[in-house]
Amino acid sequence: MHPAGPYSTYRLFEWCMATMMVLIAFTLALPGDTMERAALKPIAEMGFSEANMAMVFGSVGAIRVCALFMNGFINNARVGPKGAYARAFGAAVGCLIMGQFSMALVWDAFTVAYAPSFVIPVFGTLAAFECLSVYIAVLDGVARKTRLSQAIAQLEKVAG
């Protein structure tokens, strides 16, 4: 069994992103102005404050960690597809945030700095794989719902 749970072997990217979101929230909550750094300045200029971003990253990261834990350790009959759909929601928010970060840096590269940031491909890759995680989590939710429905039908058939 994998240490992160029996169903976590194929969800390591989701675990990575959930952990990263929680750690980003802690970083933003620390004293000092993290958003004033040169690479993050375009993101701050979009209107994001450190407190708002810390709250979003922290809450979405915590929901993702709980959903991944529930999907890995708790029986399907108790969790059903809800955990997978919570994972899909968290991945969608992560995709949106990473995509916005990437686009803010692309915009800055073409309009202000006239030089691309090396962080653009990092955020772009994270956004793309978060999009893939949404798809995988939704497929997992549908499969769990189907298995649960089949199990209930078999129980009703046996019960008579």
CNS distance restraints for C-alpha pairs under 8 A (distance, minus, plus):
assign (resid   1 and name CA) (resid   5 and name CA) 6.73 0.50 0.50
assign (resid   1 and name CA) (resid   6 and name CA) 5.33 0.50 0.50
assign (resid   2 and name CA) (resid   6 and name CA) 5.57 0.50 0.50
assign (resid   2 and name CA) (resid   7 and name CA) 7.83 0.50 0.50
assign (resid   2 and name CA) (resid   8 and name CA) 6.82 0.50 0.50
assign (resid   2 and name CA) (resid   9 and name CA) 6.35 0.50 0.50
assign (resid   4 and name CA) (resid   8 and name CA) 5.75 0.50 0.50
assign (resid   4 and name CA) (resid   9 and name CA) 7.70 0.50 0.50
assign (resid   4 and name CA) (resid  69 and name CA) 7.57 0.50 0.50
assign (resid   4 and name CA) (resid  72 and name CA) 7.17 0.50 0.50
assign (resid   5 and name CA) (resid   9 and name CA) 7.75 0.50 0.50
assign (resid   5 and name CA) (resid  69 and name CA) 7.13 0.50 0.50
assign (resid   5 and name CA) (resid  72 and name CA) 4.48 0.50 0.50
assign (resid   5 and name CA) (resid  73 and name CA) 5.64 0.50 0.50
assign (resid   6 and name CA) (resid  72 and name CA) 5.46 0.50 0.50
assign (resid   6 and name CA) (resid  73 and name CA) 6.83 0.50 0.50
assign (resid   7 and name CA) (resid  11 and name CA) 7.60 0.50 0.50
assign (resid   7 and name CA) (resid  71 and name CA) 6.88 0.50 0.50
assign (resid   7 and name CA) (resid  72 and name CA) 4.78 0.50 0.50
assign (resid   7 and name CA) (resid  73 and name CA) 7.86 0.50 0.50
assign (resid   8 and name CA) (resid  12 and name CA) 6.39 0.50 0.50
assign (resid   8 and name CA) (resid  68 and name CA) 7.53 0.50 0.50
assign (resid   8 and name CA) (resid  72 and name CA) 5.89 0.50 0.50
assign (resid  11 and name CA) (resid  15 and name CA) 6.35 0.50 0.50
assign (resid  12 and name CA) (resid  16 and name CA) 6.04 0.50 0.50
assign (resid  13 and name CA) (resid  17 and name CA) 6.17 0.50 0.50
assign (resid  14 and name CA) (resid  18 and name CA) 6.05 0.50 0.50
assign (resid  14 and name CA) (resid  68 and name CA) 7.98 0.50 0.50
assign (resid  14 and name CA) (resid  91 and name CA) 7.64 0.50 0.50
assign (resid  14 and name CA) (resid 130 and name CA) 7.91 0.50 0.50
assign (resid  14 and name CA) (resid 133 and name CA) 6.97 0.50 0.50
assign (resid  15 and name CA) (resid  19 and name CA) 6.04 0.50 0.50
assign (resid  15 and name CA) (resid  64 and name CA) 7.98 0.50 0.50
assign (resid  15 and name CA) (resid  65 and name CA) 6.99 0.50 0.50
assign (resid  15 and name CA) (resid  68 and name CA) 7.28 0.50 0.50
assign (resid  16 and name CA) (resid  20 and name CA) 6.00 0.50 0.50
assign (resid  17 and name CA) (resid  21 and name CA) 6.04 0.50 0.50
assign (resid  17 and name CA) (resid  61 and name CA) 7.77 0.50 0.50
assign (resid  17 and name CA) (resid  94 and name CA) 7.93 0.50 0.50
assign (resid  18 and name CA) (resid  22 and name CA) 6.44 0.50 0.50
assign (resid  18 and name CA) (resid  60 and name CA) 7.78 0.50 0.50
assign (resid  18 and name CA) (resid  61 and name CA) 4.61 0.50 0.50
assign (resid  18 and name CA) (resid  62 and name CA) 7.17 0.50 0.50
assign (resid  18 and name CA) (resid  64 and name CA) 5.67 0.50 0.50
assign (resid  18 and name CA) (resid  65 and name CA) 5.88 0.50 0.50
assign (resid  19 and name CA) (resid  23 and name CA) 6.20 0.50 0.50
assign (resid  19 and name CA) (resid  61 and name CA) 6.60 0.50 0.50
assign (resid  19 and name CA) (resid  65 and name CA) 7.37 0.50 0.50
assign (resid  20 and name CA) (resid  24 and name CA) 5.97 0.50 0.50
assign (resid  20 and name CA) (resid  61 and name CA) 7.69 0.50 0.50
assign (resid  21 and name CA) (resid  25 and name CA) 6.23 0.50 0.50
assign (resid  21 and name CA) (resid  57 and name CA) 5.04 0.50 0.50
assign (resid  21 and name CA) (resid  58 and name CA) 6.29 0.50 0.50
assign (resid  21 and name CA) (resid  60 and name CA) 7.43 0.50 0.50
assign (resid  21 and name CA) (resid  61 and name CA) 4.95 0.50 0.50
assign (resid  22 and name CA) (resid  26 and name CA) 6.43 0.50 0.50
assign (resid  22 and name CA) (resid  57 and name CA) 6.12 0.50 0.50
assign (resid  22 and name CA) (resid  58 and name CA) 4.87 0.50 0.50
assign (resid  22 and name CA) (resid  59 and name CA) 7.90 0.50 0.50
assign (resid  22 and name CA) (resid  61 and name CA) 5.08 0.50 0.50
assign (resid  22 and name CA) (resid  62 and name CA) 6.64 0.50 0.50
assign (resid  23 and name CA) (resid  27 and name CA) 6.15 0.50 0.50
assign (resid  23 and name CA) (resid  58 and name CA) 7.91 0.50 0.50
assign (resid  24 and name CA) (resid  28 and name CA) 6.10 0.50 0.50
assign (resid  24 and name CA) (resid  54 and name CA) 7.11 0.50 0.50
assign (resid  24 and name CA) (resid  57 and name CA) 6.74 0.50 0.50
assign (resid  24 and name CA) (resid  58 and name CA) 7.70 0.50 0.50
assign (resid  25 and name CA) (resid  29 and name CA) 6.13 0.50 0.50
assign (resid  25 and name CA) (resid  53 and name CA) 7.12 0.50 0.50
assign (resid  25 and name CA) (resid  54 and name CA) 4.12 0.50 0.50
assign (resid  25 and name CA) (resid  55 and name CA) 6.79 0.50 0.50
assign (resid  25 and name CA) (resid  56 and name CA) 7.83 0.50 0.50
assign (resid  25 and name CA) (resid  57 and name CA) 5.28 0.50 0.50
assign (resid  25 and name CA) (resid  58 and name CA) 4.98 0.50 0.50
assign (resid  26 and name CA) (resid  30 and name CA) 6.41 0.50 0.50
assign (resid  26 and name CA) (resid  54 and name CA) 7.02 0.50 0.50
assign (resid  26 and name CA) (resid  58 and name CA) 7.61 0.50 0.50
assign (resid  27 and name CA) (resid  34 and name CA) 7.99 0.50 0.50
assign (resid  28 and name CA) (resid  34 and name CA) 6.44 0.50 0.50
assign (resid  28 and name CA) (resid  50 and name CA) 5.67 0.50 0.50
assign (resid  28 and name CA) (resid  51 and name CA) 7.19 0.50 0.50
assign (resid  28 and name CA) (resid  53 and name CA) 7.45 0.50 0.50
assign (resid  28 and name CA) (resid  54 and name CA) 5.53 0.50 0.50
assign (resid  29 and name CA) (resid  50 and name CA) 7.16 0.50 0.50
assign (resid  29 and name CA) (resid  51 and name CA) 6.82 0.50 0.50
assign (resid  29 and name CA) (resid  54 and name CA) 6.16 0.50 0.50
assign (resid  33 and name CA) (resid  37 and name CA) 7.88 0.50 0.50
assign (resid  33 and name CA) (resid  50 and name CA) 7.84 0.50 0.50
assign (resid  34 and name CA) (resid  40 and name CA) 7.95 0.50 0.50
assign (resid  34 and name CA) (resid  50 and name CA) 7.58 0.50 0.50
assign (resid  35 and name CA) (resid  40 and name CA) 5.35 0.50 0.50
assign (resid  35 and name CA) (resid  41 and name CA) 5.92 0.50 0.50
assign (resid  35 and name CA) (resid  43 and name CA) 7.58 0.50 0.50
assign (resid  35 and name CA) (resid  44 and name CA) 5.81 0.50 0.50
assign (resid  35 and name CA) (resid  49 and name CA) 7.84 0.50 0.50
assign (resid  35 and name CA) (resid  50 and name CA) 6.78 0.50 0.50
assign (resid  36 and name CA) (resid  40 and name CA) 6.40 0.50 0.50
assign (resid  36 and name CA) (resid  41 and name CA) 5.25 0.50 0.50
assign (resid  36 and name CA) (resid  44 and name CA) 7.21 0.50 0.50
assign (resid  37 and name CA) (resid  41 and name CA) 5.85 0.50 0.50
assign (resid  39 and name CA) (resid 105 and name CA) 7.60 0.50 0.50
assign (resid  39 and name CA) (resid 117 and name CA) 7.18 0.50 0.50
assign (resid  39 and name CA) (resid 119 and name CA) 7.76 0.50 0.50
assign (resid  40 and name CA) (resid  44 and name CA) 6.40 0.50 0.50
assign (resid  41 and name CA) (resid  45 and name CA) 6.14 0.50 0.50
assign (resid  42 and name CA) (resid  46 and name CA) 6.47 0.50 0.50
assign (resid  42 and name CA) (resid 104 and name CA) 5.82 0.50 0.50
assign (resid  42 and name CA) (resid 105 and name CA) 6.39 0.50 0.50
assign (resid  42 and name CA) (resid 108 and name CA) 6.36 0.50 0.50
assign (resid  43 and name CA) (resid  47 and name CA) 7.37 0.50 0.50
assign (resid  43 and name CA) (resid  48 and name CA) 6.67 0.50 0.50
assign (resid  43 and name CA) (resid 101 and name CA) 6.28 0.50 0.50
assign (resid  43 and name CA) (resid 104 and name CA) 5.93 0.50 0.50
assign (resid  43 and name CA) (resid 105 and name CA) 7.53 0.50 0.50
assign (resid  44 and name CA) (resid  48 and name CA) 5.14 0.50 0.50
assign (resid  44 and name CA) (resid  49 and name CA) 6.49 0.50 0.50
assign (resid  46 and name CA) (resid 104 and name CA) 7.78 0.50 0.50
assign (resid  48 and name CA) (resid  52 and name CA) 6.64 0.50 0.50
assign (resid  48 and name CA) (resid  53 and name CA) 6.59 0.50 0.50
assign (resid  49 and name CA) (resid  53 and name CA) 6.16 0.50 0.50
assign (resid  50 and name CA) (resid  54 and name CA) 5.90 0.50 0.50
assign (resid  51 and name CA) (resid  55 and name CA) 6.19 0.50 0.50
assign (resid  52 and name CA) (resid  56 and name CA) 6.27 0.50 0.50
assign (resid  53 and name CA) (resid  57 and name CA) 5.93 0.50 0.50
assign (resid  54 and name CA) (resid  58 and name CA) 5.75 0.50 0.50
assign (resid  55 and name CA) (resid  59 and name CA) 5.95 0.50 0.50
assign (resid  56 and name CA) (resid  60 and name CA) 5.95 0.50 0.50
assign (resid  57 and name CA) (resid  61 and name CA) 5.72 0.50 0.50
assign (resid  58 and name CA) (resid  62 and name CA) 5.97 0.50 0.50
assign (resid  59 and name CA) (resid  63 and name CA) 6.15 0.50 0.50
assign (resid  60 and name CA) (resid  64 and name CA) 6.12 0.50 0.50
assign (resid  60 and name CA) (resid  90 and name CA) 5.72 0.50 0.50
assign (resid  60 and name CA) (resid  93 and name CA) 7.57 0.50 0.50
assign (resid  61 and name CA) (resid  65 and name CA) 6.17 0.50 0.50
assign (resid  61 and name CA) (resid  90 and name CA) 7.27 0.50 0.50
assign (resid  62 and name CA) (resid  66 and name CA) 6.20 0.50 0.50
assign (resid  63 and name CA) (resid  67 and name CA) 6.05 0.50 0.50
assign (resid  63 and name CA) (resid  86 and name CA) 7.24 0.50 0.50
assign (resid  63 and name CA) (resid  87 and name CA) 7.87 0.50 0.50
assign (resid  63 and name CA) (resid  90 and name CA) 7.16 0.50 0.50
assign (resid  64 and name CA) (resid  68 and name CA) 5.99 0.50 0.50
assign (resid  64 and name CA) (resid  86 and name CA) 6.88 0.50 0.50
assign (resid  64 and name CA) (resid  87 and name CA) 5.55 0.50 0.50
assign (resid  64 and name CA) (resid  90 and name CA) 5.75 0.50 0.50
assign (resid  65 and name CA) (resid  69 and name CA) 6.06 0.50 0.50
assign (resid  66 and name CA) (resid  70 and name CA) 6.03 0.50 0.50
assign (resid  67 and name CA) (resid  71 and name CA) 6.06 0.50 0.50
assign (resid  67 and name CA) (resid  83 and name CA) 4.81 0.50 0.50
assign (resid  67 and name CA) (resid  84 and name CA) 6.98 0.50 0.50
assign (resid  67 and name CA) (resid  86 and name CA) 6.12 0.50 0.50
assign (resid  67 and name CA) (resid  87 and name CA) 5.91 0.50 0.50
assign (resid  68 and name CA) (resid  72 and name CA) 6.08 0.50 0.50
assign (resid  68 and name CA) (resid  83 and name CA) 7.16 0.50 0.50
assign (resid  68 and name CA) (resid  84 and name CA) 7.95 0.50 0.50
assign (resid  68 and name CA) (resid  87 and name CA) 6.92 0.50 0.50
assign (resid  69 and name CA) (resid  73 and name CA) 5.99 0.50 0.50
assign (resid  69 and name CA) (resid  74 and name CA) 7.74 0.50 0.50
assign (resid  70 and name CA) (resid  74 and name CA) 5.14 0.50 0.50
assign (resid  70 and name CA) (resid  79 and name CA) 6.90 0.50 0.50
assign (resid  70 and name CA) (resid  83 and name CA) 6.50 0.50 0.50
assign (resid  71 and name CA) (resid  75 and name CA) 7.80 0.50 0.50
assign (resid  71 and name CA) (resid  76 and name CA) 7.48 0.50 0.50
assign (resid  71 and name CA) (resid  79 and name CA) 7.20 0.50 0.50
assign (resid  71 and name CA) (resid  83 and name CA) 5.95 0.50 0.50
assign (resid  71 and name CA) (resid  84 and name CA) 7.05 0.50 0.50
assign (resid  74 and name CA) (resid  78 and name CA) 6.94 0.50 0.50
assign (resid  74 and name CA) (resid  79 and name CA) 6.78 0.50 0.50
assign (resid  75 and name CA) (resid  79 and name CA) 6.53 0.50 0.50
assign (resid  76 and name CA) (resid  80 and name CA) 4.84 0.50 0.50
assign (resid  76 and name CA) (resid  81 and name CA) 7.78 0.50 0.50
assign (resid  76 and name CA) (resid 144 and name CA) 7.06 0.50 0.50
assign (resid  76 and name CA) (resid 148 and name CA) 7.42 0.50 0.50
assign (resid  77 and name CA) (resid 148 and name CA) 6.59 0.50 0.50
assign (resid  79 and name CA) (resid  83 and name CA) 6.16 0.50 0.50
assign (resid  80 and name CA) (resid 141 and name CA) 7.66 0.50 0.50
assign (resid  80 and name CA) (resid 144 and name CA) 5.97 0.50 0.50
assign (resid  80 and name CA) (resid 145 and name CA) 6.31 0.50 0.50
assign (resid  80 and name CA) (resid 148 and name CA) 6.91 0.50 0.50
assign (resid  81 and name CA) (resid  85 and name CA) 6.29 0.50 0.50
assign (resid  81 and name CA) (resid 140 and name CA) 7.49 0.50 0.50
assign (resid  81 and name CA) (resid 141 and name CA) 4.33 0.50 0.50
assign (resid  81 and name CA) (resid 142 and name CA) 6.85 0.50 0.50
assign (resid  81 and name CA) (resid 143 and name CA) 7.99 0.50 0.50
assign (resid  81 and name CA) (resid 144 and name CA) 5.34 0.50 0.50
assign (resid  81 and name CA) (resid 145 and name CA) 5.50 0.50 0.50
assign (resid  82 and name CA) (resid  86 and name CA) 6.15 0.50 0.50
assign (resid  82 and name CA) (resid 141 and name CA) 7.09 0.50 0.50
assign (resid  83 and name CA) (resid  87 and name CA) 6.20 0.50 0.50
assign (resid  83 and name CA) (resid 141 and name CA) 7.64 0.50 0.50
assign (resid  84 and name CA) (resid  88 and name CA) 6.22 0.50 0.50
assign (resid  84 and name CA) (resid 137 and name CA) 5.22 0.50 0.50
assign (resid  84 and name CA) (resid 138 and name CA) 6.47 0.50 0.50
assign (resid  84 and name CA) (resid 140 and name CA) 6.11 0.50 0.50
assign (resid  84 and name CA) (resid 141 and name CA) 4.85 0.50 0.50
assign (resid  85 and name CA) (resid  89 and name CA) 6.17 0.50 0.50
assign (resid  85 and name CA) (resid 137 and name CA) 6.50 0.50 0.50
assign (resid  85 and name CA) (resid 138 and name CA) 6.12 0.50 0.50
assign (resid  85 and name CA) (resid 141 and name CA) 6.01 0.50 0.50
assign (resid  86 and name CA) (resid  90 and name CA) 6.21 0.50 0.50
assign (resid  87 and name CA) (resid  91 and name CA) 6.11 0.50 0.50
assign (resid  87 and name CA) (resid 134 and name CA) 7.43 0.50 0.50
assign (resid  87 and name CA) (resid 137 and name CA) 6.09 0.50 0.50
assign (resid  88 and name CA) (resid  92 and name CA) 6.07 0.50 0.50
assign (resid  88 and name CA) (resid 133 and name CA) 6.91 0.50 0.50
assign (resid  88 and name CA) (resid 134 and name CA) 4.47 0.50 0.50
assign (resid  88 and name CA) (resid 135 and name CA) 7.35 0.50 0.50
assign (resid  88 and name CA) (resid 136 and name CA) 7.90 0.50 0.50
assign (resid  88 and name CA) (resid 137 and name CA) 5.06 0.50 0.50
assign (resid  88 and name CA) (resid 138 and name CA) 6.04 0.50 0.50
assign (resid  89 and name CA) (resid  93 and name CA) 6.28 0.50 0.50
assign (resid  89 and name CA) (resid 134 and name CA) 7.24 0.50 0.50
assign (resid  90 and name CA) (resid  94 and name CA) 6.13 0.50 0.50
assign (resid  91 and name CA) (resid  95 and name CA) 5.98 0.50 0.50
assign (resid  91 and name CA) (resid 130 and name CA) 5.28 0.50 0.50
assign (resid  91 and name CA) (resid 131 and name CA) 6.86 0.50 0.50
assign (resid  91 and name CA) (resid 133 and name CA) 6.05 0.50 0.50
assign (resid  91 and name CA) (resid 134 and name CA) 5.41 0.50 0.50
assign (resid  92 and name CA) (resid  96 and name CA) 6.16 0.50 0.50
assign (resid  92 and name CA) (resid 130 and name CA) 6.74 0.50 0.50
assign (resid  92 and name CA) (resid 131 and name CA) 6.52 0.50 0.50
assign (resid  92 and name CA) (resid 134 and name CA) 5.93 0.50 0.50
assign (resid  93 and name CA) (resid  97 and name CA) 6.16 0.50 0.50
assign (resid  94 and name CA) (resid  98 and name CA) 6.01 0.50 0.50
assign (resid  94 and name CA) (resid 127 and name CA) 7.06 0.50 0.50
assign (resid  94 and name CA) (resid 130 and name CA) 6.36 0.50 0.50
assign (resid  95 and name CA) (resid  99 and name CA) 5.84 0.50 0.50
assign (resid  95 and name CA) (resid 126 and name CA) 7.24 0.50 0.50
assign (resid  95 and name CA) (resid 127 and name CA) 4.40 0.50 0.50
assign (resid  95 and name CA) (resid 128 and name CA) 7.01 0.50 0.50
assign (resid  95 and name CA) (resid 129 and name CA) 7.85 0.50 0.50
assign (resid  95 and name CA) (resid 130 and name CA) 4.96 0.50 0.50
assign (resid  95 and name CA) (resid 131 and name CA) 5.76 0.50 0.50
assign (resid  96 and name CA) (resid 100 and name CA) 6.09 0.50 0.50
assign (resid  96 and name CA) (resid 127 and name CA) 7.10 0.50 0.50
assign (resid  97 and name CA) (resid 101 and name CA) 6.19 0.50 0.50
assign (resid  97 and name CA) (resid 127 and name CA) 7.76 0.50 0.50
assign (resid  98 and name CA) (resid 102 and name CA) 6.11 0.50 0.50
assign (resid  98 and name CA) (resid 123 and name CA) 5.31 0.50 0.50
assign (resid  98 and name CA) (resid 124 and name CA) 6.77 0.50 0.50
assign (resid  98 and name CA) (resid 126 and name CA) 6.43 0.50 0.50
assign (resid  98 and name CA) (resid 127 and name CA) 5.00 0.50 0.50
assign (resid  99 and name CA) (resid 103 and name CA) 6.10 0.50 0.50
assign (resid  99 and name CA) (resid 123 and name CA) 6.76 0.50 0.50
assign (resid  99 and name CA) (resid 124 and name CA) 6.22 0.50 0.50
assign (resid  99 and name CA) (resid 127 and name CA) 5.28 0.50 0.50
assign (resid 100 and name CA) (resid 104 and name CA) 5.99 0.50 0.50
assign (resid 101 and name CA) (resid 105 and name CA) 6.32 0.50 0.50
assign (resid 101 and name CA) (resid 123 and name CA) 6.56 0.50 0.50
assign (resid 102 and name CA) (resid 106 and name CA) 6.20 0.50 0.50
assign (resid 102 and name CA) (resid 119 and name CA) 7.81 0.50 0.50
assign (resid 102 and name CA) (resid 120 and name CA) 5.21 0.50 0.50
assign (resid 102 and name CA) (resid 121 and name CA) 7.60 0.50 0.50
assign (resid 102 and name CA) (resid 123 and name CA) 5.24 0.50 0.50
assign (resid 102 and name CA) (resid 124 and name CA) 5.58 0.50 0.50
assign (resid 103 and name CA) (resid 107 and name CA) 5.98 0.50 0.50
assign (resid 103 and name CA) (resid 120 and name CA) 7.99 0.50 0.50
assign (resid 104 and name CA) (resid 108 and name CA) 6.12 0.50 0.50
assign (resid 105 and name CA) (resid 109 and name CA) 6.03 0.50 0.50
assign (resid 105 and name CA) (resid 116 and name CA) 7.57 0.50 0.50
assign (resid 105 and name CA) (resid 117 and name CA) 6.78 0.50 0.50
assign (resid 105 and name CA) (resid 119 and name CA) 7.97 0.50 0.50
assign (resid 105 and name CA) (resid 120 and name CA) 6.27 0.50 0.50
assign (resid 106 and name CA) (resid 110 and name CA) 6.40 0.50 0.50
assign (resid 106 and name CA) (resid 116 and name CA) 6.84 0.50 0.50
assign (resid 106 and name CA) (resid 117 and name CA) 7.84 0.50 0.50
assign (resid 106 and name CA) (resid 120 and name CA) 6.83 0.50 0.50
assign (resid 107 and name CA) (resid 111 and name CA) 6.03 0.50 0.50
assign (resid 107 and name CA) (resid 112 and name CA) 7.90 0.50 0.50
assign (resid 108 and name CA) (resid 112 and name CA) 5.11 0.50 0.50
assign (resid 108 and name CA) (resid 113 and name CA) 6.00 0.50 0.50
assign (resid 108 and name CA) (resid 114 and name CA) 7.54 0.50 0.50
assign (resid 108 and name CA) (resid 116 and name CA) 7.98 0.50 0.50
assign (resid 109 and name CA) (resid 113 and name CA) 5.06 0.50 0.50
assign (resid 109 and name CA) (resid 114 and name CA) 4.92 0.50 0.50
assign (resid 109 and name CA) (resid 115 and name CA) 5.00 0.50 0.50
assign (resid 109 and name CA) (resid 116 and name CA) 4.71 0.50 0.50
assign (resid 109 and name CA) (resid 117 and name CA) 6.85 0.50 0.50
assign (resid 110 and name CA) (resid 114 and name CA) 5.10 0.50 0.50
assign (resid 110 and name CA) (resid 115 and name CA) 7.05 0.50 0.50
assign (resid 110 and name CA) (resid 116 and name CA) 7.63 0.50 0.50
assign (resid 116 and name CA) (resid 120 and name CA) 7.41 0.50 0.50
assign (resid 118 and name CA) (resid 122 and name CA) 7.54 0.50 0.50
assign (resid 119 and name CA) (resid 123 and name CA) 6.26 0.50 0.50
assign (resid 120 and name CA) (resid 124 and name CA) 5.94 0.50 0.50
assign (resid 121 and name CA) (resid 125 and name CA) 5.82 0.50 0.50
assign (resid 122 and name CA) (resid 126 and name CA) 6.23 0.50 0.50
assign (resid 123 and name CA) (resid 127 and name CA) 6.10 0.50 0.50
assign (resid 124 and name CA) (resid 128 and name CA) 6.22 0.50 0.50
assign (resid 125 and name CA) (resid 129 and name CA) 6.19 0.50 0.50
assign (resid 126 and name CA) (resid 130 and name CA) 6.00 0.50 0.50
assign (resid 127 and name CA) (resid 131 and name CA) 6.23 0.50 0.50
assign (resid 128 and name CA) (resid 132 and name CA) 6.46 0.50 0.50
assign (resid 129 and name CA) (resid 133 and name CA) 6.13 0.50 0.50
assign (resid 130 and name CA) (resid 134 and name CA) 6.32 0.50 0.50
assign (resid 131 and name CA) (resid 135 and name CA) 6.65 0.50 0.50
assign (resid 132 and name CA) (resid 136 and name CA) 6.28 0.50 0.50
assign (resid 133 and name CA) (resid 137 and name CA) 5.98 0.50 0.50
assign (resid 134 and name CA) (resid 138 and name CA) 6.18 0.50 0.50
assign (resid 135 and name CA) (resid 139 and name CA) 6.24 0.50 0.50
assign (resid 136 and name CA) (resid 140 and name CA) 6.15 0.50 0.50
assign (resid 137 and name CA) (resid 141 and name CA) 6.16 0.50 0.50
assign (resid 138 and name CA) (resid 142 and name CA) 6.24 0.50 0.50
assign (resid 139 and name CA) (resid 143 and name CA) 6.16 0.50 0.50
assign (resid 140 and name CA) (resid 144 and name CA) 6.09 0.50 0.50
assign (resid 141 and name CA) (resid 145 and name CA) 6.10 0.50 0.50
assign (resid 142 and name CA) (resid 146 and name CA) 6.13 0.50 0.50
assign (resid 143 and name CA) (resid 147 and name CA) 6.15 0.50 0.50
assign (resid 144 and name CA) (resid 148 and name CA) 6.00 0.50 0.50
assign (resid 145 and name CA) (resid 149 and name CA) 6.09 0.50 0.50
assign (resid 146 and name CA) (resid 150 and name CA) 6.18 0.50 0.50
assign (resid 147 and name CA) (resid 151 and name CA) 6.13 0.50 0.50
assign (resid 148 and name CA) (resid 152 and name CA) 6.21 0.50 0.50
assign (resid 149 and name CA) (resid 153 and name CA) 6.17 0.50 0.50
assign (resid 150 and name CA) (resid 154 and name CA) 6.22 0.50 0.50
assign (resid 151 and name CA) (resid 155 and name CA) 6.22 0.50 0.50
assign (resid 152 and name CA) (resid 156 and name CA) 6.16 0.50 0.50
assign (resid 153 and name CA) (resid 157 and name CA) 6.15 0.50 0.50
assign (resid 154 and name CA) (resid 158 and name CA) 6.22 0.50 0.50
assign (resid 155 and name CA) (resid 159 and name CA) 5.99 0.50 0.50
assign (resid 156 and name CA) (resid 160 and name CA) 6.03 0.50 0.50
